[in-house]
Every structure is written in structure tokens, then in C-alpha cells.
């Protein structure tokens, strides 16, 4: 089970075995915006983060399989097996719950989320007589 957590991703029920340097995840803050209400300018802070993924070095057969599955549904399920911790309430669908604990009188959940991502781009890179493929996606 440990190997699953360290080297696998799951996109649209297709498990990809990757080296750690092939996968990069970032959480992008939703941000802030200003809005006028009753002739006054009010700042809104949108709490939360969305996942942005970049997967390099994928085989062409895997890219073609992902394209087929993404053609059926524009938004596909994604599991990266890296647990996240959140204060209540849980913001994502739980793939596997690891634990919950009360710390400083606040309930904290540790779980592996199942993200819903929109695949934004498939890129081919040519170099050194090799073709490599890259997948870019963002949490929907």
C-alpha cells in the first residue's frame, strides 16, 4: 500500500505509475475581488485553494487513453494519494479517510481527496530524438 501512496496517480480510473520528479502539484489561492454594494467598495476574500497539476513524461498510450476518457466527460476524477489536512468542514470528496483529531479545540481531518479536474492541455515536446508528453489540469 505504501508504494501506491508514493508513486501512483489515478486519472479517470486509469492508474499512472510515475517517478516523483514527473509530477508537480500546486495549490492556487482563489483570491480576492472588490465589489460595490450600496455605493461602497467592499473587498471579498474567497477562502480556499484549487489544485493545479502538471504531469511530465507520460507514455503516448497513456495520453491516448486519458484523451478517450476525457472526451466522454470534460471533468474527470483525479486522486494523487497525497493526504491533506483541513479544519471542518471537509471541502472535497473523500477517497480515503486517514484520521481526525482535535487540536487546540478544533477538529482537523486528514484524508486523501478525490479531485474533479479539467484537463486543460496535452503537450508534446521534441528533443534529443525523443517525444515526451505533458498533461496540464486544474481542479474544477
N, C-alpha and C positions, 0 to 999 in steps of 0.2 A: 504493500500500500504506500510505503514511503516513496518509491520510485514514481508512482502516479502523481504525488504532490510536487515532485521536484522537476519533472521533465515532460509532462503532458499538458496539452490544451485540448479542449473539446469544442469544436465549432459545428453547429447543426448536426449533432450526434456523430460527427467524424472526429476520431481521436488522432491528434498530431503529436508525434514524439519529436521534441526539439531540444537542442542544446540551450543553456541559459542565455548565451550571447545572441541567439537568433530572435529573442522575444523582448520587446520593450513595452512596458505599460506606463502610462501617465494618467494622473487624475487631474482634470481641468476644472477649475472652480467656475461655477455658473456665473458669478459676478454680481455687479450692481447696475442699476439704471435709475434715472431720475424721471419723475412724473409730476405733472401739475395737477393738484387737486384743490379746488376752491381758490384758485388764483395763487396758490402757494407751491413752491418747489419742494418735493419730498423725495428723499433718497430711499430706494428699496434695495435691500441686500438679499440676494437669493442664496440661501444657505444650501450647501451641497456641492458635490463633485460628480463629474461624469467621467467614465473610463475612456481613454483613447489608447488603441493598441497598434503596434507595428510589428509584423512578423516577417523576418527575412529568411531566405534560403529554403523556401518550400519547394518541394518537387512539383513538376508540371502536372503529374497525375492527380496530386492532392489539390492543386489550384483548380483543375477542371472539375473535380468532384465538388469542391466548395461552390464554384460558379453554378453548377446544376442545382445545388440545394438552395443557393441564394436567389436563383431565378424563380423558384416556387414561392418563397417568402422573402420579401425585401429585408425584413428584420429577422435575424437568426439568433438562436441561443448560443451563449458562449460561457464556458467555465474555464478559469485559469488555475484553479486549485490552490491559490494563494489566499489564506484566510484574511478577513478584515474584521476590525472591531468597531462596533458602533454603540452609542447610547440608545436607549429605547426611544422611539420605535424603530424597528428594522426597516430599512428603506428599499431593499432589493429582495427578490425571490431567493429563498434559501435552497441551495443544492445539498448542503450537508451542514448540520449544526454541530459545532465542536463543544461549546460550553457557554455558560452565562455565569456572571459573578457580580456581586455587589461591592463596588469600590467607592469609598467616600460617599456613601449613601446613595449612589447612582448605580442602576443596573446596566451592565455592559455585556453585550453579546459578542461572541467570537464565532464566526461562521464562514463557510465557503459560499459565496453568492453565485447565482446563475444570472448572468447579464443578458440583456437583449441588445445586440449590436447591429448597426447598419454598416455593411461593408462599403466603404467609400471609394476604394480604388484597388486595382490589381496592377502591379507594375512589373515590367521585365527590364532587367539590366544586363547588358552585354559587356564582358570584359574578361581578358585572359582566356579566350577561347571557351568561355562558359556563359551559360544563360542562368541567371538567378531570378527568382520571383519573390515579390514582396506583396503583402496584404496589409491594407490600412483599414481601420474601422473605428467607429465611435459608438458609445452607448446611446441608445435611442431614448 
